[in-house]
Amino acid sequence: GSFIDISHFLVSAVNKHKPWIETSYHGVITENTDIVLLDPPLVALDKDAPIPYAGTVLVTFTHSGEICAFNIHGLEAPFKAVVLNGTSGEGQLRARGLVDCELQKEYTFIIQAHDCGSGPGGTEGKKSHKAVVHIQVNDVNEFAPVFREPRYHAAVTEGKIYDSILQVEATDQDCSPQYSQICNYQITTTTTPFAIDRNGNIRNTEKLIYDRQQQYEIQVTAWDCGQKRALHSVPVRIDVKPVCKPGWQGWNKRVDYEPGTGSKQLFPKMHLETCEEKIKGCNRVLEKSMRIYLLRESNYWSRIGVRNRSRKTELKDGAKTSANGLMLRC
């Protein structure tokens, strides 16, 4: 007898089934790239697809069962879906342009698969159900830390150890916590009596002495958590103030005076230093201090034999006293 060796049949069939895709997808794309990694992969299955049989026979249906397109619903989504293999239904999600995590971190939209249909020109095509796609944009460490202020300044009193003299702060424009957070600060100036912690707090490591150095200038830099360093360090100036001693300032125990030279102002710069603290009973302090001052001055002039001197003393509101130009402040 005779037989027919058929290795392939081309069969025209009706498009009976809709394509099938997963109900949801989660995707990740790194900013400034265009390929989305989807989980699960984008694959559309269709029961009308070509079916392999045992042996050498393969039955292929024209058009029906092949995937012709993946359509995205949501015009604001900057993505497109392309068919990589119409027979296997494999597809890929791509960005229409470079995505920027700093502008938008996540996207959500709907995707749907279309088969090629069975009629002329791909008519009578069927659509799959709609699936939700959620895309997360991974950050790239593009930006370096920048300090909030162009310079910092603080003042301390000599002889003290401070837990925190001042705090510097840098920010980072990257979108992810890994790259936008500041993980470390460092004083780049060498051999300084200062240290800085991870939060930007600057403290002194030894007591500062006014007579030794009245001002310090240090440079500070910052790193984000991706180990990217600030492009520019920030200057920090720390002034050292002498220890404040409450009491009368600007006067001397000795006054040189030549008889016959006329009147002379005594201690024109004399004032009462309160060290910025409110003194209780300010009036009593001033009155008592003034009485002591006048008594001492009277005794002094009596000893050198000066006569006929003119003096005017006035107390006003317990806050100011004037005696030949002498100003007392409380």
Secondary structure, DSSP 8 states (H G I E B T S, - for coil): --------EEE--------B--SEEEEEEETT--B-EEES--B-B-TTS-EE-STT-EEEESSTT-EEEEEEE-TT--EEEEEEETTTTEEEEEESS---TTT-SEEEEEEEEEE--SSGGG-S--B---EEEEEEEE-------EESSS-EEEEEETT---S-SEE--EE---SSHHHHSEEEEEE-SSS-SEEE-TT-EEEESS---TTT-SEEEEEEEEEETT--B-SS-EEEEEEEE-----EEES--S-----TTS----S-TT-EEE-TT---TTHHHHHHHHHHHHHHHHHHHHHHTT--S----EEEETTTEEEETTEE---
